[in-house]
Amino acid sequence: MASSVLSNSDRARESSSRKQKKKKSHGNRDHHQNQNHHIKWKSQAQQEIYSSKLVRALNQVRLGPSNEAPPRRGRAVREAADRVLAVAAKGRTRWSRAILTNRLKLKFRKAPKRQRSTSTAGNNRSKKPRVSVLRLRGKSLPAVQRKVRVLGRLVPGCRKEPLPVILEEATDYIAALEMQVRAMSALAELLSASTSAAGSSSSPPS
């Protein structure tokens, strides 16, 4: 009887140690993958791949008529650039998955909605104290916790994540954004050079 109890306890210990080892191996593997991904964003090959995909995506963007407001056209370009960046990440990070899922949600939300009737003054009064209470709660938090919350809001998909996850995602997201800036700057230089060359060739000789 005692030996059976001991054998059961030994089996439970072995199974728990196996689970812990498996968790550690998965965590180390994810950490190494994220580290490799940070290095990948800095490579010239990744920048060229992103640039080619970005050009294709921008060709498909519907900018609308020429008299359209510049902020709206800029938003369409920015959304296309972020979407291509998330696709380049291949869904390995939370921020890339958040960008892609938000894009899908926006597609479903584009259906015409009925205009809601104007709310009464009583409803507006009931909402005001709630906003002030939330602000007071945010101010009462420690400085480090407030900064962590702000950082979680800046990185897509990390609003409610713990600090280690936010830091890991922010590191990868910043590296990806730096690569995006380099690629878009190079494309802007190429476009400006081609337009200036076209203008000089079209001008009549003096």
Residue, then its C-alpha position, 0 to 999 in steps of 0.5 A: m500500500a505504501s509503495s503504491v502511494l510512493s509510486n503515484s507521488d513519484r509519477a506526479r513529480e515526474s509529470s510536473s517536471r516534464k511539464q515545467k521542462k516543456k514550458k521552459s523549452h517553449g519559452n526559450r524557443d519563442h525568445h530565440q525566434n523573437q531575437n532572430h526576428h529582431i535581427k531579420w528586420k535589420s537585414q537588407a533582404q527583408q527591406e527589399i522584400y517589404s519594399s516590393k510588397l509595399v509597392r504592390a499594395l500601394n498600387q491597389v490602394r484607391l486614393g479616390p479623386s484628386n480633390e479628396a482631403p490629404p489626411r484621408r489619402g495619407r491614412a489609406v497609405r499608412e494603413a497599407a504600409d502597416r498591413v504589409l508590415a504585419v504580413a511580413a511578420k507572418g503572424r509571429t508576433r501579437w502586434s502583427r496579428a492585432i493589425l491584421t485582425n483590426r483590418l478584418k474588423l474594419k471591413f465588417r464595420k464599413a456597412p452603413k449604420r443607422q444614425r442614433s438619436t441624440s441622447t438626452a441630457g440625463n444620459n450625458r450627466s450620468k456619463k460624465p462622472r464615470v470618465s472623471v473616475l477613470r481619470l482619477r484611477g489613472k492618476s493614482l497609479p504609480a509612475v512606472q505602471r502608468k508608463v507601462r500602460v501607455l506603452g501597452r496602448l502604443v503597441p498593437g495587441c498589448r493593451k492588457e499584456p504583462l510587462p515582459v510581453i509588452l517589452e518583447e513586443a515593443t522591441d520587435y515592433i520598433a525594429a519593424l517600424e525602423m525598417q518601414v521608415r527606411a524602406m519608405s524613405a528609399l521609395a520616396e527618393l526613387l519617386s522624386a528622382s524619377t519625377s525630376a528626371a521626367g521633368s528635365s527630359s520633357s522641358p524643351p532645350s534652351 
